[in-house]
Amino acid sequence: MNVYDQAHSLATAVKESEEYKQFQARKKDIEGNPELEKALNDFLKQQFEMQAAQAMGQPMDPEALGKLQQLSGILMQDPAAAQYLQCQMRFSMMMADVYKILAEVSDLGIDQMIGGDK
């Protein structure tokens, strides 16, 4: 069994997954609306920055969290944005599971960074 062939098979399986297809379809919907796309990108950037700071042990900024929650509430009122975020979350969860499976065999401690129990 060739690891690289299996990796390519995994990539194909990801592209053929329902999570990926739905995420890509919702992404195309968003790309047709520049204002919504910008708002979503700003939200995702802020969310990522907050998660990164939290992962580095920094205390959560209540004001930033409040702004993020407020922006989330606004975005979730838009059906296209809500669908996009839901599909993005499902796809991200699937990918996190795949990373966790791969990390378990690598013994690099990555599984602990992505929520493993080791």
SULCOR-V39582 format. One record per residue. N is the residue number from 0. PSI is psi as a letter, one per 40 degrees, with the letter a starting at -180 (none if undefined). D_CENTER is the distance of its C-alpha to the mean C-alpha in Angstrom with 2 decimals. Layout:
BEGIN
N|PSI|D_CENTER / N|PSI|D_CENTER
END
This chain:
BEGIN
0|h|30.61 / 1|h|29.05 / 2|d|25.68 / 3|d|24.84 / 4|d|25.78 / 5|d|23.57 / 6|d|20.59 / 7|d|21.37 / 8|d|21.72 / 9|d|18.30 / 10|d|16.87 / 11|d|19.01 / 12|d|17.95 / 13|d|14.23 / 14|d|15.49 / 15|e|17.76 / 16|i|15.42 / 17|d|15.35 / 18|d|11.57 / 19|d|11.46 / 20|d|14.57 / 21|d|13.60 / 22|d|10.41 / 23|d|12.83 / 24|d|15.53 / 25|d|13.84 / 26|d|12.79 / 27|d|16.53 / 28|d|17.61 / 29|d|15.93 / 30|e|17.41 / 31|e|20.74 / 32|g|20.57 / 33|d|20.46 / 34|d|20.77 / 35|d|17.85 / 36|d|15.71 / 37|d|16.83 / 38|d|16.22 / 39|d|12.56 / 40|d|12.15 / 41|d|14.16 / 42|d|12.23 / 43|d|8.82 / 44|d|11.13 / 45|d|12.91 / 46|d|10.11 / 47|d|9.09 / 48|d|12.87 / 49|d|13.58 / 50|d|11.34 / 51|d|12.92 / 52|d|16.28 / 53|d|16.01 / 54|d|15.25 / 55|e|18.34 / 56|e|20.38 / 57|i|20.94 / 58|i|21.90 / 59|h|19.75 / 60|h|21.35 / 61|d|22.36 / 62|d|22.92 / 63|d|19.50 / 64|d|17.96 / 65|d|20.39 / 66|d|19.53 / 67|d|15.80 / 68|d|16.82 / 69|d|19.37 / 70|d|17.12 / 71|d|14.75 / 72|d|18.01 / 73|d|19.21 / 74|d|16.23 / 75|e|16.27 / 76|e|19.92 / 77|h|19.19 / 78|d|18.71 / 79|d|16.93 / 80|d|14.38 / 81|d|14.02 / 82|d|13.63 / 83|d|11.03 / 84|d|8.84 / 85|d|9.80 / 86|d|9.16 / 87|d|5.65 / 88|d|5.29 / 89|d|7.81 / 90|d|6.65 / 91|d|3.76 / 92|d|6.88 / 93|d|9.16 / 94|d|8.15 / 95|d|8.42 / 96|d|11.64 / 97|d|12.82 / 98|d|12.46 / 99|d|14.30 / 100|d|16.94 / 101|d|17.56 / 102|d|17.73 / 103|d|20.30 / 104|d|22.63 / 105|d|22.30 / 106|f|23.41 / 107|e|21.85 / 108|e|20.53 / 109|d|16.88 / 110|d|16.45 / 111|d|17.60 / 112|d|14.94 / 113|f|12.11 / 114|f|14.17 / 115|i|17.02 / 116|e|20.48 / 117|none|22.61
END
